[in-house]
Amino acid sequence: MGSLVFRQGPGPGRARPGRAVRISYCALLRIRDDDRFVLFHTASRPGAYAPPGGVFKYFPPAVGLLEGLGFEAERSTSRGARTRADLRGVLPLRSFTGFRQWFASGAYREDARECLRRELTEELGEVGFPELGDRVREVALAHVRTVSEGPYPVPDEDYRQARLFEVHDLVVTDGASERLREALVALSTDPGVPTVVSATAGEIAHGRAGHALIAPHTAYLVGTRRTRADLPPVR
């Protein structure tokens, strides 16, 4: 793969207040059962539920490129090493166009299949069913939509925010993927399993499914708009 060079104004360095953009680029997995969607309890937002998925990771060859764009990774003390190489952090606003061009190229980063297989395996352990992770290896995906947000001002913060969500369906192509889907759907309807739930489109729009609080970005499983503000994560 050839080298990639993006030039975005002056050299790297900490952006001045108001001249920075926080980026978070994610993939989400849509698991449907008729009119319901399977959601997992989120470790970063206790009490809330969201679709499986998470932030794309970049590979070592991208380190120098991201440093050249002035990217500063965001670290989470609650999740430790799991956040290493996440595409979540802050960069100068002048570098945002270059960052988007690099991400769109697909170079030196996970694609959605890699990201969602990794995240689903990890999250199955978090919700108490690590044995299902053995069935994730051959999961097939179908792209549903990509939704971009921002950059937009964030109240009480000195940066703008830009996020991207790639939504993909879990595709049943063989017996293993069908058994995985059936197992997840069964867990979501089991009252004895508090870590996995299901919600209709109406419940997602409302923000609750019974006692479960639904993370606002879950709305992208259904369409391209959401109406509720973000829930603050545990830092």
C-alpha positions as CSV (number, residue, x, y, z in Angstrom):
1,M,0.0,0.0,0.0
2,G,1.4,3.4,-1.0
3,S,2.1,6.1,1.5
4,L,-0.6,8.6,2.4
5,V,0.2,12.3,3.0
6,F,-2.3,14.9,4.2
7,R,-1.3,18.5,4.8
8,Q,-3.6,20.5,6.9
9,G,-2.0,23.9,7.8
10,P,0.7,24.3,10.4
11,G,2.4,21.3,12.0
12,P,1.1,19.2,14.9
13,G,0.5,20.5,18.4
14,R,-2.2,21.0,20.9
15,A,-5.1,22.9,19.3
16,R,-6.2,26.2,20.8
17,P,-9.6,26.3,22.6
18,G,-12.4,26.4,20.1
19,R,-10.1,25.2,17.3
20,A,-10.2,21.5,18.2
21,V,-12.6,18.7,17.2
22,R,-13.3,15.6,19.2
23,I,-13.8,12.6,16.9
24,S,-15.3,9.2,17.6
25,Y,-15.8,6.8,14.7
26,C,-17.8,3.7,15.4
27,A,-19.5,0.6,14.0
28,L,-22.8,-0.7,15.2
29,L,-24.3,-4.2,14.8
30,R,-28.0,-4.5,14.1
31,I,-29.6,-7.8,15.3
32,R,-33.3,-7.9,14.5
33,D,-36.0,-10.2,15.5
34,D,-39.2,-9.1,13.7
35,D,-39.9,-5.6,15.0
36,R,-37.4,-5.8,17.9
37,F,-33.6,-5.0,18.1
38,V,-31.2,-6.7,20.5
39,L,-29.3,-4.4,22.8
40,F,-26.5,-4.9,25.4
41,H,-25.9,-3.3,28.7
42,T,-23.1,-0.7,28.2
43,A,-20.1,-0.8,30.6
44,S,-19.2,2.8,29.9
45,R,-22.8,4.0,30.7
46,P,-24.1,1.9,33.5
47,G,-27.8,1.4,33.4
48,A,-28.0,2.1,29.7
49,Y,-28.4,-0.3,26.7
50,A,-27.1,0.1,23.1
51,P,-26.4,-2.1,20.1
52,P,-23.2,-4.2,20.1
53,G,-20.3,-2.3,18.6
54,G,-17.7,0.3,19.3
55,V,-14.9,2.5,18.1
56,F,-12.7,1.5,15.1
57,K,-9.0,0.8,15.9
58,Y,-6.1,2.0,13.9
59,F,-3.0,-0.1,13.1
60,P,0.7,0.8,13.9
61,P,1.4,2.2,10.4
62,A,-1.2,4.9,11.0
63,V,0.6,6.3,14.1
64,G,2.9,8.7,12.3
65,L,0.1,9.8,10.0
66,L,-2.3,10.6,12.9
67,E,0.5,12.3,14.8
68,G,1.1,14.5,11.7
69,L,-2.6,15.5,11.9
70,G,-2.2,16.5,15.5
71,F,-4.4,13.6,16.8
72,E,-4.4,13.1,20.6
73,A,-6.0,9.9,21.7
74,E,-8.6,9.9,24.5
75,R,-7.9,7.5,27.3
76,S,-10.5,5.9,29.6
77,T,-9.3,5.0,33.0
78,S,-12.4,2.7,33.4
79,R,-11.6,0.6,30.4
80,G,-7.8,0.6,30.5
81,A,-5.8,-1.1,27.7
82,R,-9.0,-1.8,25.7
83,T,-9.1,1.8,24.5
84,R,-5.6,1.6,23.1
85,A,-5.5,2.6,19.4
86,D,-9.2,3.7,19.4
87,L,-10.2,6.3,16.9
88,R,-11.5,8.5,19.6
89,G,-9.7,11.7,20.6
90,V,-9.0,15.3,19.7
91,L,-7.3,16.9,16.7
92,P,-7.0,20.5,15.4
93,L,-10.1,21.5,13.5
94,R,-7.9,22.4,10.5
95,S,-6.9,18.7,10.3
96,F,-10.4,17.3,10.2
97,T,-10.7,17.2,6.4
98,G,-7.4,15.3,6.2
99,F,-8.6,12.9,8.9
100,R,-11.8,12.2,7.0
101,Q,-9.9,11.5,3.8
102,W,-7.6,9.1,5.6
103,F,-10.5,7.2,7.2
104,A,-12.4,7.0,3.9
105,S,-9.3,5.5,2.3
106,G,-9.5,2.5,4.7
107,A,-5.7,2.4,5.1
108,Y,-4.1,1.2,8.3
109,R,-7.4,0.7,10.3
110,E,-10.0,-1.9,11.0
111,D,-12.9,-2.3,8.6
112,A,-16.4,-2.8,10.0
113,R,-16.1,-6.6,9.9
114,E,-12.9,-6.6,11.9
115,C,-14.3,-4.0,14.3
116,L,-17.6,-5.6,14.9
117,R,-16.3,-9.2,15.3
118,R,-13.8,-7.9,17.9
119,E,-16.3,-5.8,19.7
120,L,-19.0,-8.5,19.8
121,T,-16.6,-11.0,21.2
122,E,-15.5,-8.6,23.9
123,E,-19.0,-7.5,24.7
124,L,-20.4,-11.0,25.0
125,G,-17.9,-11.5,27.8
126,E,-19.0,-8.3,29.4
127,V,-22.7,-9.3,29.4
128,G,-21.9,-12.7,30.9
129,F,-21.8,-15.0,27.9
130,P,-18.2,-15.4,26.7
131,E,-18.9,-18.9,25.4
132,L,-20.9,-17.4,22.5
133,G,-17.8,-15.6,21.3
134,D,-16.7,-18.8,19.6
135,R,-19.5,-18.3,17.1
136,V,-18.5,-14.8,16.1
137,R,-15.5,-15.7,13.9
138,E,-17.4,-16.2,10.7
139,V,-20.2,-13.7,11.2
140,A,-21.2,-12.0,8.0
141,L,-22.4,-8.4,7.8
142,A,-24.4,-6.3,5.4
143,H,-24.0,-2.5,5.4
144,V,-27.3,-0.7,6.4
145,R,-26.3,3.0,6.6
146,T,-23.5,5.4,7.6
147,V,-24.5,8.5,9.7
148,S,-22.1,11.4,10.2
149,E,-22.5,14.0,12.9
150,G,-20.8,17.4,13.1
151,P,-18.5,19.0,13.7
152,Y,-20.9,20.8,16.1
153,P,-20.3,22.9,19.2
154,V,-20.5,21.0,22.6
155,P,-22.1,22.9,25.5
156,D,-19.5,23.8,28.2
157,E,-16.6,22.4,26.2
158,D,-13.9,24.1,24.2
159,Y,-14.1,21.8,21.3
160,R,-16.5,20.8,18.5
161,Q,-17.5,17.1,18.1
162,A,-17.7,14.9,15.0
163,R,-18.8,11.3,15.0
164,L,-19.5,8.6,12.5
165,F,-21.7,5.5,12.9
166,E,-21.5,2.6,10.4
167,V,-24.6,0.4,11.0
168,H,-24.4,-3.2,9.8
169,D,-26.8,-6.1,9.9
170,L,-25.9,-9.5,11.3
171,V,-26.4,-11.7,8.3
172,V,-27.4,-15.4,8.7
173,T,-25.4,-17.3,6.2
174,D,-25.0,-20.7,7.9
175,G,-26.0,-22.8,10.9
176,A,-23.4,-21.1,13.2
177,S,-24.6,-17.6,12.5
178,E,-28.2,-18.7,12.8
179,R,-27.5,-20.3,16.2
180,L,-25.7,-17.1,17.4
181,R,-28.7,-15.0,16.4
182,E,-31.2,-17.3,18.0
183,A,-29.1,-17.4,21.2
184,L,-28.9,-13.5,21.4
185,V,-32.6,-13.1,20.7
186,A,-33.4,-15.7,23.4
187,L,-31.3,-13.9,25.9
188,S,-32.9,-10.6,25.1
189,T,-36.3,-12.0,26.0
190,D,-35.2,-13.8,29.1
191,P,-36.3,-11.9,32.3
192,G,-33.5,-13.6,34.2
193,V,-30.8,-12.0,32.0
194,P,-30.6,-8.3,32.9
195,T,-27.6,-7.5,30.6
196,V,-29.4,-8.2,27.2
197,V,-32.7,-6.7,26.2
198,S,-34.7,-6.0,23.1
199,A,-36.6,-2.8,22.0
200,T,-39.0,-1.8,19.3
201,A,-38.5,1.2,17.1
202,G,-41.0,3.1,19.2
203,E,-39.3,2.2,22.5
204,I,-36.0,3.4,21.0
205,A,-37.5,6.7,20.0
206,H,-39.0,7.0,23.5
207,G,-35.7,6.2,25.2
208,R,-36.8,3.4,27.3
209,A,-37.8,-0.3,27.0
210,G,-39.5,-1.1,30.3
211,H,-36.9,-0.2,33.0
212,A,-34.0,-0.2,30.5
213,L,-32.6,3.2,29.5
214,I,-31.7,3.3,25.8
215,A,-28.6,5.1,24.6
216,P,-29.6,7.8,22.1
217,H,-27.3,6.7,19.2
218,T,-29.4,3.4,19.2
219,A,-31.8,5.4,17.0
220,Y,-29.4,4.9,14.0
221,L,-30.5,1.2,13.9
222,V,-33.9,2.6,12.7
223,G,-33.1,5.7,10.7
224,T,-30.7,8.7,10.2
225,R,-32.1,11.0,13.0
226,R,-32.1,11.0,16.7
227,T,-33.6,13.5,19.1
228,R,-32.0,12.9,22.5
229,A,-28.8,14.2,23.9
230,D,-25.9,11.9,24.7
231,L,-25.5,10.1,28.0
232,P,-22.2,11.0,29.7
233,P,-19.8,8.1,29.9
234,V,-17.8,6.9,32.9
235,R,-14.4,8.4,32.7
